[in-house]
Amino acid sequence: MSCVEAINELEARLGEASLEDVASRHRRERKELQAKLQAMKKNAPKNNKNKRKEFLEEMARLEGELEQRHKVELQDATAAEAASPAAIEPAVEKLSTAAPAADSDNEESDVVHPTHQRVSKAQKRRNKKEKEAREREEEIRVELQNAANQPSPKQIELQQITAKLKDRQLALHMIPSDGDCLYNAIRHQLQLNAMPSHSVQELRTETGNYVRAHKDDLICYMTHPDTGDLLNDEQFESYCRDIVKTHAWGGHIELKALSSLLRVPIEVIQAEGSSTLLGLEEFGGAPLVVCYHRHIYQLGAHYNSTIPVE
């Protein structure tokens, strides 16, 4: 093996698990998992609650496993990167000075002086390339470390919502992310406030019937999620049917319907901006208080309930 080949092999071996390679692969794997999760979400059965729950649990498991593996690989790559610069230079120097005479006609040894050995142009290029690679890896390491130390959107959102609840002597009550989170949060609030209780299916059925009965008042606020156009009659009917028959997520329309059906104000607290209060003018009394999260799960928006802090 020639001097050049030995040096190239050493560089390749020490650079196998560079931070740049790890970061690039992690971005690709997150993108692939996101596409897989979207496909799973699309294919999740709508009419089988148990099957859909299994789908959601599997999606959450895949996300958790990928995040944990990336964390371990990032730590390993950071440790390996810290050792690689010190390992390359002595090895390169040793291989360069020990080059056999057979390489005397190569570019690497074409400027050897009879009395002393100078660094060849090719070696200078390699040294410069190695230095730039080390500097680039150090920049990436610092950037990744800074990113790891920065709170995620999920953490920031939770901190903001928790702070708002603390000012009101409230705390989060976590609701499962299964498509019924809005209805389960309202159901929990009804129980907490000693109001007549309803099952999730009863709340869904009554909400679907209410939206259908108040079509003229509500359809002007209802748009297609893909096109942004107002729903036509067929799409509106499908929307109402999904409320009752599937685990479709609920939003402002459903909250408005629930407030009117239960004849109680509903307050929605979110991280940014002021809270939304529905039904306060129509109905008196203390509102049911739920929280709206945008970033707590990658699958979409989520609602949690609240409890008083003792």
Secondary structure, 3 states (H helix, E strand, C coil): CCHHHHHHHHHHHHCCCCHHHHHHHHHHHHHHHHHHHHHHHHHCCCCCHHHHHHHHHHHHHHHHHHHHHHHHHHHHHHHHHHHHHHHHHHHHHHHHHCCCHHHHHCHHHCCCCCCCCCCCHHHHHHHHHHHHHHHHHHHHHHHHHHHHHCCCHHHHHHHHHHHHHHHCCEEEECCCCCCCHHHHHHHHHHHHCCCCCCCHHHHHHHHHHHHHHCHHHHHHHCECCCCCCECCHHHHHHHHHHHHHCCCCCCHHHHHHHHHHHCCCEEEECCCCCCEEECCCCCCCCCEEEEEECCCCCCCCEEEEEEECC
